[in-house]
């Protein structure tokens, strides 16, 4: 980029002619506004109906609705599906339309607010406790769920007492009746919570993309909802067990399997599967043996199947919509994970960090705060590990890089697969190249729908150790945008990086700033504060330390072995077609089953109809969804081959990724290195507030929970004591913690 172009771009930015988002035609903006309003109306009505379900008013409406639709083709199951599951799918359909219209606007982030202000989503209300760091928006959600459970339980208990007063039974039988019906109400409340349980774990779900909740945040919500749901289901079972024990028929009832009515044994099996998942997901057990947690969580299949057998089709329809969306996401992820992906290069650095550069097609898009799940088949066919992307999407169209810290057995084995320089120079080099070849599969990328780091003019990026990885991607992305004259909001960036030893510092050199944007300092104020916590002073050669890989390998790449684009966060038109076609296929499958089998043969067994209903969900996903996936795959192969860069044919890393910068850390960066210290966030934040004044400052943290807690606490403190001309700090976490 020549000097004239740089100056012209800077002039445009100063005059405000380079906007963060392009102005859209009035018609397009009107359609987007209409879709947004319609989706909000549907959600509010649906959520209010669930919240008020225990009330007499909603109970009467539901009874009238069921009576009015009982004689239709789909029967009672169709009635309950329309009320509780169809709104979720309808919002998904409208969401696809909304994101399709939004187009490239999503990739540029949101336009900066003219006046600084607090945001519920980025204000850390609670920083310590069982939930970790909780924003004001998340706190509202927690309060709503707790309020619903308390209100529903109290109202249902009141209804039970009113019914009990009408019964003429002995005291013992009244006690058993009350216990059983209390268990029934708890199970119903748990079923409503189950509706929300499956939505956060559909990683590529359109609903998550619509509200821009990345999967690492959604996983937290799944954990919270899992504890709540399993608590309710466990109480549901306990109350029934006590009630049956009072009646003296516990064993008989536990083994009972009614054809018309609730199949108790199926419920026992479903609850046992849920308890296994719940117990092994508790923090102590999960940290002690993660593989046990992972494998037992596959029991969700048993849990869902026997739940359908337990309650039948019309009760299962309450939660069928969210389960169906999860099923679609899981099926798509299965197809993507079958693809073997080329590793263009693998390097091991002295600080115990690995870098893998993976091949990807040009039509697979991601942003600088994306995650992927990685499987290395030479190490394990079952283990999948999440890693933050360390490359910018603008570094190259046909590759994606991740940094991996060697911390456990899996990463140590991965490091051992990279041959040393001596081994590569030996006579057995061809054999080593063959044996060290890495066969990997990838799920993702997942992350924010929009480029989250582009929503602030002032950025503070706080990392602990390998947490610098996503910030290298952010830095590269911002520099590329400045160099290309692309809309770019950040003007001030401060990176605060805490490391244990100084041998991690050269990782900053993986971003060659001068090569990407020679005159970046004219439009970007960059400051890097590095804290080496376990060294009191620099080594003699510290000022000239240059990163050099210990082991490295570069492999030839194939045009057909990039990351598959079959991902829910991929092409919006294909993913939308996949969901819509599968849903239409589900309706057609259920209709055919009712017309040619259930209604003519008067099938009335609850458990059997529940199994058939679930089978329709599976069949529609396999047939109708599978057909779209096949067409999507064909489209990928045709478009992907044409869009590959010529350099991907020989896998020359130096042509697909910038070479390592040969300057020392202090030569290349505006860096302050402090030894034997930890960041004092109070001093740092107050200094920024004094320097930048009354502005919004985006704080993004990637590191251990203790670091997130410290930063969130200081953000809250600064905001609460803020005066008129002080900055507002917006807390954002970029950490995957199960």
N, C-alpha and C positions, 0 to 999 in steps of 0.2 A: 504494500500500500504506500503510495508516494506521499510526499509532504503536503502537497496541495489537497489531496483527498482527506488527509487527517485534519487539516485546518478547516476544510469545508464542513466536515462532520461535526467538529467542535463548535463551529459557528451556528450550525443548525440546532445543536443541543442547547446552546446558550439562549437562542431565540425562541426555544420551546417548540420548534417545528418537527423535532423527532419525538413522537409520542410513544408511550408504552404500548398502547393498543390503537389500532387503526379504527377510524370512524366507520361505522357500518351504516348501510342504507336504512332509512326509517322503517321500511317494511320488514327487514330482517330483525331489527331490534324489537319491533312490535311483536313479531312471532315469538322471539325468545322470551319477552316479558309475559306473553300470554301463556306459553308453556310453563314458565316458572310459577305463575299464579295458579294454574290448573293443578300442577303437582302439589303445591302447598295446600290447596283446598282438599284434594283427595287424601293427603296425609293427615291433615287435622281431623277430618271427619272420621277416617279409619281409626286413628289413635283415640279419639274421643269415644268412639263406639266401644273399643276394647276397655278403656278406662271405666266407662259407665256400665259395663256389662252386668255387674251384680245388682244394679238398680232395677226397680220394678218397671220403670218406663222402658228401658232397653229390653228387659225380659219380655214385656208384652209385645214390643215391636218384633223381636225375634220369633216369637210364637206365631204371630200373624204372618210373617214372611214365610215361615216353614209350611204353614197350612196352605198358603196361596201357591206355593211352588212344589208341593209334595207330589202332585200328579204329573209333573213334567218329566221329560226324558231322563234327566240326571238325578231326580229325586232329592232326598234330604242332603245327600253328600254335595250335590251341585249347589244347593241353597247355602250351605255353610261355606263352601269354597268361594262363592260369589262375594260373601260378606267379609271374609277374613283373609283369603289368599289372593283373590283377583286384584284387589287394590295394589298389592305389592308388585305384581306383574305389570299392571297398567302403568304404574310409576316408572318401572324399568323401561317400558316401551317409549314413554314420553321422554325419558332421560336420554335414550339413544338419539331421538330426534333433536333434543336440545343440544347435545354435545356435537352432533353432526353440523348443526347450524353454526355453532361457536367456532368450529374450525381452528385455524391457526391462532386465534386470539388466546387460546388456552396456553400456548407455548411461550407467550410473551409476558405472562403474569398479569396482575391487576394494576390498574393505574393508581398512582400514589394519591392518597387523600390530601386535600389542600390543607386541612388543619389536623394536627396530631390529636389522637384520641385513643381511649382504652378500647380494647376488644375482648369480649368474653372468652374467645377461643385462645387467646395468648396471654391472659392474665392468670398467673399461678395462684390460686386461692389457697390450696393446701399443698404443703411441700413435704410433709412427713406424715406417716401413718400407714395403714394397711394398703391403701390404694396408690402410694407413691406420690409423685407430683400430679396434682389434679387442677385443671384450669377451671375458671368460673363456669364456662359452658358445660364442661363435664360434670361439675358439681350440680348444676341444674338437672342434668339427666339422671344423676344418682338419686337426687331428692325426689324426682318424679317417679322413679321406679319404686323407691321405698314407700312413698306415699300411696302408690297404687296397691302394693302388696298389703299394707296395713289397712287401707280403706276396704279393699276387696274382702280380706279375711274377716274384718269386723262386720261388714254388711252380710256376708254369707253366713256367718255365725248367728247373726240376728234372724236371718231367714230360717235357719235350722231350728232355733228356739221357738219361733212362731209355729212352725210345723209340728214340733214335738209337743207343744201345748195342746194340739188337737188330737193327739194319739192317746188312747187308753191302754197303756202298757205297764207291766210291772217295772219297778225302779231299775232292776238289773238289765232288762231289755231296753229301757230308755237310755241307760248309760251306753250300751253297745250300739244302739241306733245313732246316738249323738257322735260317738267316736267314728263310726263308719262314714257318716255324712260329713263330718269335719274333714276326714281324709279325702273324701270325694271333692270337696271344695278346694282343698289345697292342691290336689292334682290338676284341677281345672285352671287355677291360677298359674301353676307351673307350666301348663300347656301354652298359656298366653306368653309367658316368658320365653318358652322354647321358640316361638315365632321369631324373636329377635336374636336368639342364640346363634343361629346358622348364618345370619346375614354378614357379620364381620369376618367370618373365615372364608368367604368366597372371595379370594384374593383379587380376582379381576372383575368383581361385580360392578355393574353399571351404577348401582346405588352408591357404592363407595366412591366411584369416580365422580358422580354427580355432586356430592357434597365435599369432594376433594379431601377424603380421609384416607391417608396411605395405610397399607396393610399392617405396618408395624404398630400404628396407633390402634387400628381396628382389633388387633390381637388382644390388646389390653381389655377392650370392651367384651370380647368373647370370654376372657378369663373371669371378669366380674360377673357377667351374666351366667356363666357356667356354675359359679359358686351359688348364686341365687337360685337358679333353676334346680340344681341337684339338691339343695337344701329343702326346697318345696316338695320335690318328688320323694325324697327320703322321709320327710314328715308324712307325706301321703301314704307311704307304705307302713310306717310305724303305727299310725292311727288305725289303719285297717287291721294290722296284726294284733294290736291290743283289743280292738273291738271283737275280733273273732275269738281271741283267747277268753274274753269274758263270756262269750256264748258257748265256749267249749268245743269249737269245731275248727280249730286253727289249721291242722294238717289237711283236712278235707277241703277247706277253702283255698289254701295255697296251691293245691294241685288241681283245682277245678278249672275246666276249660269248657265254657258254655258255647253252644252254637249260636244261640240268640241271646245276646247280652255280652257282658265283659268277660274276656278269657283271662282269668286270674293268673294262671301259670305263665302265660306269655308276658304279663306285666311283671312277674317276679324275675323272669330271665332278663327283660329289658332293664329293670332297676339294678340287677346285679352287674350287668355290663356297664351301666352308667356309674355305679359306685366304683368299679375298677378304674375307670377313666378318671374319676374325680379324685380318688385317693392318690393315685400315682402322679396326678398333676399338682399336688400340693407342693409348695416351694421347697420344703426340706427333702422330699422324695425325689423331686424333679432334678434338683442340683446334685443329689447323690448318685442318681442313675438316670441320665437323660434318655438312654435307649429304652429303658423300661417304660418310661412315660410315653415315648414315641410309639412303641409297638402296641401298648395297651390302648392307646387312643384310636387305633384302627378298629376297636370294638364299636365305634359309632355305627358301623353297618348293622351289627347285631342289635344295638340299641334302637335304631330306627325301624328295622324290620319287625321286631317283636312288639314295638310300640303300636305299629299298624295292626298287628294281629290282636293286640290287647284291647284296643278301643274301637276297631272297625273303621269303615271308610268315612262316615260322616263326621266323626270326632277328629280323625286324623286330618281331615280337610282344614281344620283350624290352622295348622302349622305347615300344610303341604306347600304353600307358595314359597316360603323361605327355604325349605328343604329342597324344592325343585331347583331354585336358583343355585344353591350350593352344589347340587348334583351336576348341573350344567357346567359350572366352573371346574369341578373336579374332573369331569370327563375331558374337558378341553386341556386341562393341565396334564392329564395322562398322555394325550397325543403329543403335546409339546415335549414332554420329558422323554419320549421314545427316541428322539433325534439325537444322534451323536454329534458333538460340536468340536470343530477343529480348535486346538490350542496353537495359536500362532507363535507364541513364545512363552517361556517360563523362566523366571529368574529368582535367585535367592540372594538377599542382601545381608550384609554383616550384622544388622540389628535383629536378625531373626524374623525377617519379613519376606514373604513371597509375593511375586507379581505374576499373574496369569493374564495374558492378552488373548481374548477369545474372538473367533470369527463370527460375524453377524451380517445379515443382508442389509442393504442400504435402506430398504423399506420398513425396517424395524426401528421404531423411534423410542427414545427414552429421554429423561432429563437428568440433570446433574445430581439429584438426590434420589436416585433409583436404587433398588435392591434386586439381587437375583438369588435364586437357590441353586446350589451347585452340587452335583453328584460326580464322583470320580470312581468309575467302575472297577479300576484296578485295586481300589481300597475297600469299597463296599458297594453292593448293589442296592442297599436299603437306606443308607444315610444321605440325607440332604442337609446342607448347611447354608445359612443366609450370609451374604456378603454385600457390603455397600459398594457401589460402582465408584471407581477412582478416576475414571476418564470422563471427559466432556463429550457430549454427542457431536460437538464441532471439531473434535480432534481427528476424526476420520469416519467415513460412512460405513466402513466394513470391519470395524473392530470395536471391542469393548474391554476395558481393563478393570481388574480388581486387585486389591492388596489384601494379603492374608497373614495374620500374625501367627507364628508357630507357638501354640500354647498347649496342645494336647496330643494324644496318640495319633489322631487322624491327620492333623496338620504336620506332625513330625514325619509320618509315613509319606505324605505328599512331598515334603522337602526332600526326602530320600529318593524320590523318583527323578529328580533333576540331576543329571550327571555333572561331575566336576570337570574342570578344564583338563586335568591330567587324564581322566578317563576318555574324554573326547579326542585327545591327541594319540591315544593308544591304538594298537593295531586292530582292536576289536570294536572300533567305532561303529561300523554298521550294525553289529549285534546290540550294542548299547542303545543306539538310536531306536532300534526296534523294541527293546525291552523297556526303555524309558518313555515310550510313547504314551501320552495320557489320553484316555477315552473318557470324555466328560459329557454330561447332559445338563441342561439348564432349564429352569422354570423362571419365567419373568421376561423382561424386567417389570417390577412393580414400584409404585411410589405415588407421589403427588400428581394429580392430573395436570396441573399447571406448574410452571417453573417457580417453585416457592421462594427461592432466593432472589427473584426479580421483583418482589413486591415491596422492597424497602430501598430507599436511597442510602441508608446507613446500616451497615451490617457488622455484627460482632459474631465471629465464628469461634467457638470455644471447644477445644478437642483435648482428649486425654489419650495418649499413646497412639494406637492404630486408628483412633477416631479422627485423625487428620485426613483419612482417605476421602470421604465425601467432600471435604473442603478443598482438596486439590482439584476435584472435578468442578466445584463452583468457581474457583479462581481461574481455571483454564477456560471455562464457559464465558465468564465475564470478559476476559482478555480477548477471546475470539470475537465476541460481539462488538467490542470497542474497535478492534482492527477492521472488522467487516462493515462497520457503520450500522449494525443492526440495533434496534431499540434495546436499550440497556439502562435500567433504573439505578443500580448501585453506583454511588460516587465516592463513598468512604467505606473502606473495609479494614477491620482490625481483626487479626487472627491471634488468638491466645491459645498456646499449645503447651501442655504439661507432659513431659516425658521423664522416664526414670534415669536414663543415661544418655550421654551425648552422641552415642553411635546411631541414634535414631534421627538426629538432626538432618543428615543429608537426604532424607526422604523428600524434603522440600524441593530438592533439585530435579525431581522427576517432572516438574513443570518448568519448562524453559521459557520464562516470561519474555525475555528479549527477542527470542525467536518468534513467539506467537504475535506479540504486539510491541514493536521497538519503542514506540513513543507513548506507552500506556500511562506514564506518570503525568502526562498533560491533562488527562481526563479522569484519572483514578488516584485517589489518595489511599495508599496501602501501607499498613503498619503490621509487623509481626512481632509479638511478644512471646518469647520461648522461655520456659522454666524447666531447668534440669534439676530434678528434686533430690537425686541421690549422689550428686557430685558437688563438691564445694568449690572447685575451680576448674578452668579449662585445661586440657592437656596441651603440651607444647605445640603439637601439630594441628590443634583445633581450628586455627584461623584459616588453614588451607585444606581442610578435609574435603575430599571429593568422593562422591558415592561411586563405588565399584561393585558390581555383582560378584559374589563368591562363585556361584554356579549359574550357568545360563544355557538355554537351548532354544533354538529357533527351528520351527517345523514348517514343512510345505503345507499349504492350505488347499482345500478343494472348494469349488464353487457351490457344491451341494451340501456342505457340512457347516453351515452357519447356524446360529440360534434360530429356532423356528419362530415364525411370526404368529403361530397359532396360540395366542394368548389373549385373555380378556381385556388387557390394557392396550392391545394392538389396534389394528384398523377398526374404526368405529362402525363402519358400514357392515363389515363381515361379522363382527361380534354381535351387532344388533340383529342381523339376519339370522344368526345362529340361535339366539334366544327366542326371537319371534317365531321362527319355523318350528322349533322344538315345542313351544307352547301351543301353537296351532295343532301340531301333531299329537300332543297330549289330549287336547279336546276331541280331536277326531278319533283317537284310540278309545277314549272312554265312551264316546257316543256309539261307536261300532260295538263295543262290548255290551253296552246296555241294550242296544237294538237286537243283536243276534244271540245274546246269551243270558244276561242277568234277568231282563224282563220276560222273555219268552219262557224261560225255565224256572221263573220265580225263585231265584237264588236269594236266600235270606240270612245265611250264616254271616254274622258280623265279622268274625276273624277272616273268613274267606274273602268277603268283599273288601276288607282292608288290604289283604294281600294282593288282590286283583288291581285295586286302585294304585298301590305302590308299583306293581308290575307295569301298569300303563305309563307311569312316570319314567321308568327305566327304558321301556321299549321306545317311547317317543324320543328320548335322548339318544338312544343307539341308532335308530333308523333315520328320523328326520334331522336330528342334530348331526348325526354321522354323515349324512349326505352333504350338508352344508360344509362340514369340516373337510370332506374330500374335495369339494369345489374350491374351498379356500386354499387347500394345499396345492392344487393345480395352479391356481392364480399365483401363489407364492413362488412356485418353481419358474413360471414363465416370466414374472416381473423381476424376481430376485436375480436370475442369471444375467439379465440385461443390465442391471444396475450395479453389479459388482465392479469395483475398480480393477484396472489391469494389474495392479500390484498384488492383488489377492491371489493371483495364479501361482506365484512363486513364493508367497508368504514372506516377502522381504520386510522385516519389521521396520527398518529404517525408512521405508517409504510409506508405511501405514501409521507410524507413530513417531513423534519427534525424538531425536536422539537425546541422550542424557546431557544435561548442561554440565560443562566442565569448570564452572566457576564455583568457588566455595559458597557456603551458605551466606556468610556475611558480605561477600562481594556482590552477590546477585540481589539480595533482598534488603529492604529497609527493616533490618532485624535487630531486636534487642534480646540478648541471651543472658539470663540470670541463673546463677548456679546456687544450689542449696536453698532454693526458695520455692514456695508455692504461690500461685496467683492470689493476690488480695483483691477480690472482686469489688469490694466496697470502694477502694481507692481508684480502681480502673474505671468503674461505672461513673463515679462522681467526676472523674477527669473528663470522660466523654461527654457527660451532661453539660459541664462547664464550657467545653470546647465547641460543641455542636448546637447547644441551646435547645429551644422548644421544637423538637423534631421527634418523629417516630424512629426508634432504633430496633431493628430486628436482631434478636439474639438466638442463634441456633447452636445447640449443644449436641455433641456426639462423644459419649464416653460412659464410664460406669455410673451406676445409680447415685453414688455419693457425690460425684461431680454434678450431675443433674440437680440433685437436691440443693447443693450449695449455690449454684447459679440461679435456680428458681427462687430460692429464699431471698437472694440479693435483689433480683428483679422486682419481687413483691415489695421489699423494703423501700427501694428507690421510688416505686410508683406511689406507695402509700404516703410517703413524706414529701411528695413532689409539690413544688410551687409553680407559679404561672409560667416561668421561663425555663423550667427544667425539661429534660427529655423524658419520653415515655418508652420504657423497655418492654418489648414483646417477646415472651419466652416461647421458643419452639424446640422440641426435642427430635433428634434424629438417631434414635437408638432402638435396637431390636432386643427387648428383654422379655423372655417368657417367665 
